[in-house]
Amino acid sequence: MAFGQAILRQAALALLLAGQALAQQGEREPQGPRQVGVMVAAEQDVPYTVTLPGRAIAFQQTGIRPQVGGEVLEIAYDPGKPVKAGDVLFRLDPETLAAALAAAEAAVAGAEASLTQAQNTVTRYRRLEGSGVSAVERANAEVALKQAEAGLKSAEAARDAARLSLDRTEIRSPIAGVPDVPQVSVGDLVTASQSEALTTITQLDPIYVDVSESSARLLRNRARIDAGQLTTNGKTPAELILETGETYPGSGRIVSPGILVSTTTGTVPIRLRFDNPQALILPGQFLRVRLTQGSTRAVLVPQRATRRATDGTLTAFVVREGKAQQVTLSEQGSWNNSWIVSQGVSPGEQLILDGLQDLRPGTEVKTVPVTIDAEGVVREAVEG
């Protein structure tokens, strides 16, 4: 009797499990069309941009060297503190050059006296010519006058050179910028036009950024422009991306488009200029430059709505005749988390953004309008 009750309990348990399985199977069966979120594909003008690695170059940089020799008496600047053009950086001992200037000024005074005497002699000889002064004597006096004039000019030139040398004992900055630490100390002796710089002045505002663009891509872009696929207005806006990934505040402009192709890399050098009032960009810094080279007419397809196969094929789902249809896309780069699509999706078609999991081609769908924000979050569209 106990054996019979055990068989009855096992049979009841089997019937219960079978009923649950049938119920779960019934729940998994589709109940009408599948609901999906869609947005209407629209054609628009999409900026065509390229991002290139670059390096910052000082707008101006000069090494400061003495033009006269002497002992360093004073270092008149603070390293790292901006200076203006004409500010004194170093002072040299002026005593020797001051004495040379005094001697040159004395030579000028002597030459002026000689010139005055020669002028008086010529005046007197001209008045007495023919009555006690011969023509030869007058001619000799006029030659002496010319020599005295030349002597005065020579003395004045030597005086001016001596004064200039004395002025150069104050070594001034030729440009506005930021000075480096001095390479000499007070008491050091320096010589005129020595090879070692006393310091370096660097102008940081504005600043150059050098990048290199592939010559092959330049040719492809020119072909696209000729074919009408890429529209330009003659301007190339530039944005700078810092090493932190942040976008630098302020735009730049191309100052040298580059006219030579590197024989080793096949690239064309391009120089851009950016304002740098806060000195955020320093020479030698590695950066990235985003160049907008024109715009193209295309459909933007959000990247989250697409799938990339192992062979590189890009696909998406659209709604056609109430069913989900998978289409193959031809893309020409990306813009703001979307693919720039030239073929595969037509303007006005409903592109499926939400409900893509386990979606199969041919599945009947019920559409719900949705939107997608810049962060890629899909939300139901608000009517109104």
Buried (B, 14 or more C-beta within 10 A) or exposed (E): EEEEEEEEEEEEEEEEEEEEEEEEEEEEEEEEBBEBBBBEBEBEEBBBBBEBEBBBBBBBBBEBBBEBBBBBBEBBBEEEEBBEEEBBBBBBBBEBBBEBBEEBBEBBEEBBEBBEEBBEBBEEBEEEBEEEBEEEBBEBBBEBBEEBBEBBEEBBEBBEEBBEBBBBBBBBBEBBBBBBEBEBEEEEEBEEEEEEBBBBBBBBBBBBBBBBBBBEBBEEBEEBBEEEBBEBEEEBBBBBBBEEEEEBEBEBEBEEEBEEBEEEEEBBBBBBBBBBEEEBBEBEBEBBBBBBBBBBEBBBBBBBBBEEEEEEEBBBBBBEEEBBBBBEBEBBEBBEBBBBBBEBBEEEBBBBBBBBEEBEEEBEBEBEEBEBEEEBEBEEEEEE
